[in-house]
């Protein structure tokens, strides 16, 4: 297996920080490195307007300033390969196009902003703490509206864009083509975090139509953007998220939403102000497991994204980032009413889902019918833990730190929640 050794069920990276590229990966980089990518904001806006068939960016709250800061942060990262720069430029154009299309859609159908977003269930927790498992499970309830990955990447159809002759949405087709290409260039990704088109995704992807989320931190080394993002008044931006959800409800049907994101850990005030009747499921796990998974995934991805891999930087940045997120969660946890929230420890999640869901639905004031329980069980039977294989993590070998040393930084979190060292 490329980039790893081991059995069919376990992946053990032996070249994580000094990668041996496959022929396919070398060909991709040879092709893309010869094509320099420029971030000209005026040109990107022109492309987005041409694709959207609309011109109003809705710059009523400093969006252009955020766009300038967003692009500047990318430009300050001088370790990106042209492949990454191309991907990020495409992402900016895509976000702009969707924002333009959303503004145009609401102009034509102003009733969108009157659509209620009532009583959502929101999953809040770190990556790898069970959030993906839980949100996909809840999304198996046919009464729930969730955000599949294909829709998160292109939430609003461009003007004149509709299903093909087979009834397939072209946004789905594009997403599937990108996923298929990723599986060829970096197949181990599925064992770490397989974002296939139908997988339920985080709504911060659509919040970023307002360029106000932490998502860029996952794509590049952008401490400037982190610091800028943390100064923003997220009450306004979560209000924009609500508007996007209203538009998606208008486009694809009125059902109660299930949402999830790690970012909410540090934005519980804006989250609850925006969705005051939400029921929140907090997931908790040993931060060592969270961090080692995140930085291993990023180090693996960096073989194609960056000119070099810096395990020390990844460790320092993401242990600090997780510390900030969990500190805010500890500080603000009580902003969510106890009667409409639940804390779920990772060690009690797998195998105990049905009883936890019973409690969660009771707190949400929603009947858990026999039909829905059967749907939940069907999902559980078809998605056992480790379905795509297991990663053997080795913090000491790859990042020069022991689990115990890293864990000692998070005593405050272990003291607040029922979290077990792994």
N, C-alpha and C positions, 0 to 999 in steps of 0.2 A: 504494500500500500504506500502511495506517495506520502512523503513527509512523516511517516510513522511506521512503527513495527508493532507486532502483536497478533493476537488471534482475531477471528472475525468479530468477536464480541468486545474486545478491548483494544483501544488505541493507545500506544505508548510512543510519544514523540521522542525521537533521538536526534533530531536536528532542528529543534524549535528556534533556537537563537542563532544558528548557523545553517540556514536552510539549504537543502539540495533540491534545486528546482527540477521539475519534470520538463520534458521536451515541449509539452503544450504551454506550460508557464513561461518558458524561455521565449517561445515564439510570440506569445502575447506581449511580453515586455519589449522585445525587439521591435515589434510593430508600433506599439504605443509610444515608446520613448523617443521615436524619431518624429513625433508630431507634437510640438509644444502647444500648450493650452493657455489661453489668455482669459482673464476675468475682466472683461470690459462691461461695466454695468449697463451702459446705454445699449450696447449690442445685445446683451442678454434680455433686456426689457423689450427690445424690438422683436427678437425671436419669440418671446412669450406672447406678445400682443398679436403677432402674425398667427401663432398656433391657436390662440384663444378666440380670435375674431372679435376681440373686445379690447378697450383701451383704458378703462378706469381702474386704477390700482387701489383705490380707496385709501389714500394717504392722509387720513384725518388724525392719526395719533402717532406720528413720527415713524411710520413704517420705512420711509426712505433712509432715515438715520440708522435704523436697525439693519437694513440691507447693506448699507455702507460698512457698518461694523462687522457684519457677518462675513462679507467678502474680504475685508482687511484681515480678519483673523485667519482665514484660509491662506491668504497670500503670505502671512508671517510664518507659516509652517514651511520651512525650506527643505524638509526631508521627504516631501511627497513625490512619488513618481508621477509621470504624466498620466498614467492610467488612473490614479486617484484624482488628480486634478480634473481630468475629463469627467469622471463620475460625479465629482462634486459640482462641476459647472452644470452638468445635465440636471443635477438635483436642484440647483438654484433656479434654472429656467423652468423646470417642472413646477416648483413651488409658486413661482410668479404666474405661470400660466393658470394654475388652479385658482390662485387668488383672484386673478382677473375674471375667470369664468364664474367664480362664486359671486363676485360683485355684480356681474351682469345678470346672473340667475335671480338674485334677490331684487334687483331693479325690476325685472319682468314679473316676479311673483313675490311681492312684498309681504304677502301673508305668511311666508316662510318664518319670519321672525316672531310670529304669534304661535307657532307650534310648540306645545309643551314638551319639555324633557323631564318627565316625572319619575321619581322613585328608582333611579338607576342603582344597580349594584356595582360597586367600584372595588377592584382588587388593588391593594397597595402593598408593595414590598420590593425588596432587592431582586435583581436578576438571579436566577438559579435558586430562589427560595420557594418555588412552587407556584409563582404567579401565572406562568404560562399554562401549566397543567390545570390550575383552578379556573382560569378564565375560559379556556377551551371547553372545560367540563360544563361550566354554567351556560356557555353558548350552545350546548347541545339541547337546552330547553327551547323548543320551537317558539315559545312566546317571547324570546329574547332577541334583541337586535345587537349584533356585535360587529366589529370592524375587521374584515378579512384583510390580509396583507395586500392583495391586489388593489383593494379599494383605498387602503391607507396611502398608497403611493400615487394614486390618481383619483382623488375623491369626487371631483366634479368633471363630467364629460365636457370636452371642448365642443364649441358650436358646430352642429352638423355631424357629430360623431355618434354613431349608433351601432347596434349589433350587426354582425356580418350575416351572410345568407344562411348560416347555420344557427343563428340566434346567440352567438357568443360575443360578449362585450370585448371590444378591441383592447380595453385597458387590462382585462384579464389575460388576453393573448400576449400582450407585451410583457407582462409580469412573468408569465410562464416561460417565455423565451429567455428572459434574463435569469430566471432560476435554473433553467436547464444549462445555460452557459456556465453559471457558477458551479454547478455540480461537476462539470467537466474540468474546470480550472482549479477548483478547491473542494474536492469531494468530502473531506473530513468535516466540513462545516455542518453536515446533517447530524453528526453525533454531538455537536456542541449546541447548535441553535439553528434548526432547519426552518427557514422562513419560506416555506412553499406557499403558493398563491392563496390557498384556502385557509392557512393558519391564521388564528386571531392575533391581531397586532395591537400595539399600543396607540392610544389616541394622541400622544404627543407628536406623532407623525403628522396629524392634521392640525394640531396646535401650531406647528411650524409653518403653516401658511401665513401666520402672523410673525414669523421669525422671532419666536420668543420662548424656545424650549432649549433643553440641554442636549438635544440629539446630535448636534455638530461635534460634541466632545467624543462621541463614539467613532467618528469618521476621520478625525485629524487631531493633532496636538495643538489645542487652541485655548490655552489658559486665559488669554485676553477675552475670548468669547465667554468663558465661564464667569469671569469677573463682571463682564457687562450684563450677562443674563441675570446674575444674582442681584443687580441693582434695579431690575425692571419691576413695575407694579403689576404683579401677575393677576390681580383682580380684573384688570382690563383684558388681559390676554386670555384668561380662562373664560371670560365673557365671549371672546371671539371663538374659542373652542365650542362653546355652547351653540353659537350661530352656525358653525360648520355641522354640528350634529343635527341641528334643525333642518339644514339643507339636505343632509343624507337621509333623514327621516322622510322628508318630502319626496326625495327621488326614489327611495326603495322601501317605503312602508313603515307604518306607525306601530312599532313595538317598543317595549321597555328595554333600555340599553343595559349592557354589561360592559364595563370599561376596566382598564388596568394600566398602571405605569409606575415604575420606581420613582420618577420625578415627583409624583404626588407626595412622597415622604417629606420633601422640604417645602411643599406648597399646600399644606393641609388647610390653612386659613382661606386662601383663594378657592380651593376646591370645594370646601363646605359652604362658602358664601355663594358660589355659583350653583351648586347642587345641594341645597339645604335639606332636602328630603331623601338624600342618598343613604344607602346602607353600605358600610365599608367593611371589607374583609382584609385584615392585615395579615400578611404572612411573614414569619420570622425564621431565620436560619443562621447558623454559625457564620459570621462575616468572613472567616478564613475560606470557607467553601465558596462563598460569593466571589471574593476577590481572586482566588486562584483560578476559578473558572473564567472570569472576565478577562484577566490579563493573559491567560494562556490562549484564549480565543483571539485576542487582539494581536498577540505576538505571532500566532500562526497566520493571521490575515495580513500582517505587515510584510510578509515575504513578497507579496505582490503590490502592496500599497505604498511601501516606503523604500528608500534607498538603503536603509540599514535598520536593524532591530536593536532597541535599547531596553533590555529587561528591567534595568534599574529605574528608568524613567516611568515605565508602565507600573511598576510596583509602587513607587512614590506617589504618582498622580492618582491612581485609582484607589489605593488604600486611604488617601486623604479624601477623595471624592465620596467614597462609601462612608467614611467617618462623618463627613458633613451631612450626608443624607440621613444617616441613622441618628445623629445628634438632633437634627430637626424633628425627626419622628418621635424621639423620646420627649423632646420639649413640648410638642404640639399634639401628642396623641389624644389628650383629653378634650381637644376641640371637637372631636367626633363623639356624639352622645353614646354612652355605654349601651343603651337599649337598642341602638341601631348599628352596632359594630361588633366584631368578633376578632379575636387574636388567634391565629392558627400557627402552631409550631410545626416546623418541617418534619420533625420526628414523629408527629402524630397525624400527618396528612395522608401519606400513602397507605392504603388499606383501610382507612377510616373516613373516606370521603363522604359516604352516604349520611353518617350521623352528623358530620360537620355541616353538610348542606342542609340537613333538616333544621339545624339550629339557625343557620344563616337565613333561610327562607322564613322561618318563624319571626326573626327580628325584622325582616323586610316586609312582613305582613302579607306574604304571598303563599298561596296554597301550593304545596308540593304534591302534585297528583300522581297517581299510579303510572300514568302515561309518561310523565316527565321522569319519574324514577327509572322507568325502563330505558328511556333515552340516555340517562346518566350511566346506567350500568352497561349499555351497549358501547358507549364511549370508553369507559374504563376497560372493558374486555378487549377493545381494539387498540388501546394505547397504553400498554404496560410500561412501567418505568424502564428506561434503557432500551427502548424499542429500536433506536438507531445505533446502539452500541454504547460503550463506556469509555471515558477518557481516564487514563492514569495520570493524575496530577503529581508534580514533584516540585514543590516550592523551593526546596533547598538546592536542587540540581539546576533548575532553570532561573531562579530569581534570587538565590543567595540568602534566603531567610527561612527559618523554621516556622511551622504552623504555630507553635507556642509563642514565639516572639511576636508574630503578627497578631495573634489573638489577644495578647496582653493590652493592645491599644484600645480594646473595645469592652473593657470591664463595665462601663456605664450602660451598655446595651444588655449585657448578660444580667446585670442587676435589675433591669426594668422589666424584661420579658422572659418567658420560659424558653430559653434557648440552650441547646446542648452542644458542647464541643464535639466535633466530628474528627 
